[in-house]
Amino acid sequence: MRSTAILRLSSLLLISPIVSAQWSFPDEIRCTMPNQQLGTCINIRRCPSMLDMLQTRPLTPQITDFLRKSQCGYEGSNPKVCCKYNDIVEAPTEAPIQNPLTNPEPPPNVRNHPNLRLLEAHCGIINKPKIIGGTVTGINEFPWMALLSYDVGRTTPEFRCGGSVINKRYILTAAHCVTKLPSNLRLIGVRVGEHDMGTDVDCENMGSQTVCNGEHQDFGIEEVIFHPQYARTALHNDVALIRVNDDIDFRPANAKAICMPLNIAGVIPPKMTVTGWGVTELQVSSPVMLKVNLPRFSQDECAAVYQRQTEIWHKQMCMGGQQGKDSCNGDSGGPIQAPGVVNGKNKYIQYGIVSFGVKNCGTQGLPGVYTRVDYYLDWILNSIRA
């Protein structure tokens, strides 16, 4: 695997919301408003009642929630909303739009949340990588990586998404990996502790010694929870949890949990590492877990890249945009992570979830988009149980 290998953990083939430059929303689609009234999906500038609501101060959580649930697409840089039939004007107003999505609230403060005790305390262990500067990971380097298994109508299931272990029963992943799947795909299981899918037991040469891992752990699925405001059209709130049907055994070195950004919410490192088994520069999935270091990409420039498809908002971040370095097909839902200090110790912290990107992975100036974990900590903690 040469150093320019593409590791693009972005859009899942046949599952993920793959974005292309021609992707857009149809004009004037009938829709249902959050209050169950019938309406039309229209540029918000043609809907005075929604504009008035948007410019209300103070903007209450109820109004914000109503506006977000009303959103049904974009027309250029303007959001489209589900508007009452008798409220539509022919000529859009030119009044400036003060959009709360571009004036973000801070991430939730969960320091006193009662379910913090359910997160794994011994998380994010940093094992020194055996391959310095390479794209292939060493065994046990990222032991929280999970693979999602799908019944595709063939004899053998296929791994089509990634995820991360956050405690002994829960996997954090992307919503588009678990809901609104094509009819020929059915999520059936989770694998933890995998490194090389071509071997039953993973081994690594360390000088004169060969060190081998235990076998991977396979689980059924007890429960799937996806964010209630996830929508494939807007590509927002792309986050989900999977509860596996038995406890993950954390005794082997190849199965551990990753830390959540609990005490550093709102802080995003300038460079992070994406891991997974995604498509390489040879356009085939790698049997061995790969990694790539990606820099932050300007949020404004990222918004310009995707302005015809969706609005990049504050609960997303953009990474990469470098030639030959990216995440790619097959590992949506996987983590983007970086070392940080947790309780006085250096640990790996998950900052994002692979969400979507352009079809041509690893293209200069075209970043991948990731769901920010810190904005969903309250939803995660509210959703998990013992």
Salt bridges, closest charged atoms under 4 A:
ASP27 OD1 - LYS80 NZ 3.72
GLU28 OE2 - ARG46 NH1 3.28
ASP65 OD2 - LYS69 NZ 3.15
GLU105 OE1 - ARG68 NH2 3.94
GLU105 OE1 - HIS314 NE2 3.13
GLU141 OE2 - LYS291 NZ 2.91
ASP151 OD2 - ARG186 NH2 3.17
GLU158 OE2 - ARG154 NH1 2.46
GLU158 OE1 - ARG160 NE 2.90
GLU194 OE2 - ARG191 NH1 2.86
GLU194 OE2 - HIS216 ND1 3.55
ASP218 OD1 - ARG191 NE 2.79
ASP218 OD2 - HIS216 NE2 3.59
GLU222 OE1 - ARG169 NH2 2.74
GLU222 OE2 - ARG243 NE 2.70
GLU222 OE2 - ARG385 NH2 3.06
GLU223 OE1 - ARG385 NH2 3.31
ASP238 OD2 - HIS176 ND1 2.70
ASP247 OD2 - LYS168 NZ 3.79
ASP247 OD1 - ARG169 NH1 3.30
ASP249 OD1 - ARG251 NE 2.97
GLU281 OE2 - ARG2 NH1 3.50
ASP326 OD1 - ARG8 NH1 2.97
ASP374 OD2 - ARG372 NH2 2.69
